[in-house]
Amino acid sequence: MSDLENLLRMTAVQAEGMRGLGGYAGGMFMAASKVLGEETVSGGGSSAAGQATNKQGDK
């Protein structure tokens, strides 16, 4: 029973560490998603603006 108690105590400590790592990984994914989303929006916006300018110049 003593061995089982020690293993459970260590498992609890490791679970707290895994929770911290999960939060860190989640934060990294959210940051990457925001950066990639901003690049997509700014990239799409600039090409659309360029097309609008070209259409006005054709008139």
VMD Tcl script that draws the C-alpha trace (Angstrom):
set ca {
  {0.00 0.00 0.00}
  {2.90 2.33 0.69}
  {4.24 1.87 -2.86}
  {0.79 2.61 -4.31}
  {0.53 5.78 -2.22}
  {3.94 6.97 -3.43}
  {3.02 6.25 -7.04}
  {-0.25 8.15 -6.71}
  {1.55 11.12 -5.14}
  {4.05 11.20 -8.00}
  {1.23 10.86 -10.54}
  {-0.50 13.88 -9.01}
  {2.70 15.94 -9.26}
  {3.22 14.86 -12.86}
  {-0.42 15.65 -13.70}
  {0.10 19.25 -12.50}
  {3.16 19.50 -14.74}
  {1.24 18.12 -17.71}
  {-1.52 20.66 -17.07}
  {1.04 23.46 -17.24}
  {2.50 22.09 -20.46}
  {-1.00 21.82 -21.95}
  {-1.67 25.47 -21.15}
  {1.63 26.50 -22.69}
  {0.98 24.47 -25.86}
  {-2.55 25.87 -26.10}
  {-1.21 29.40 -25.83}
  {1.29 28.73 -28.59}
  {-1.44 27.36 -30.86}
  {-3.67 30.38 -30.21}
  {-0.80 32.78 -30.91}
  {0.10 30.97 -34.13}
  {-3.54 30.98 -35.20}
  {-3.79 34.73 -34.60}
  {-0.60 35.46 -36.53}
  {-1.61 33.24 -39.45}
  {-5.12 34.72 -39.44}
  {-3.74 38.28 -39.59}
  {-1.43 37.38 -42.49}
  {-4.34 35.86 -44.40}
  {-6.57 38.89 -43.83}
  {-3.87 41.42 -44.71}
  {-2.75 39.36 -47.70}
  {-6.31 39.02 -48.99}
  {-7.07 42.68 -48.33}
  {-4.05 43.98 -50.22}
  {-4.72 41.86 -53.29}
  {-8.39 42.87 -53.31}
  {-7.40 46.53 -53.05}
  {-4.94 46.08 -55.88}
  {-7.63 44.54 -58.06}
  {-10.02 47.40 -57.29}
  {-7.36 49.93 -58.26}
  {-6.71 48.09 -61.51}
  {-10.42 48.06 -62.37}
  {-10.69 51.82 -61.74}
  {-7.62 52.46 -63.90}
  {-9.19 50.47 -66.78}
  {-12.23 52.77 -66.95}
}
mol new
graphics top color blue
foreach p $ca { graphics top sphere $p radius 0.5 }
foreach p [lrange $ca 0 end-1] q [lrange $ca 1 end] { graphics top cylinder $p $q radius 0.2 }
display resetview
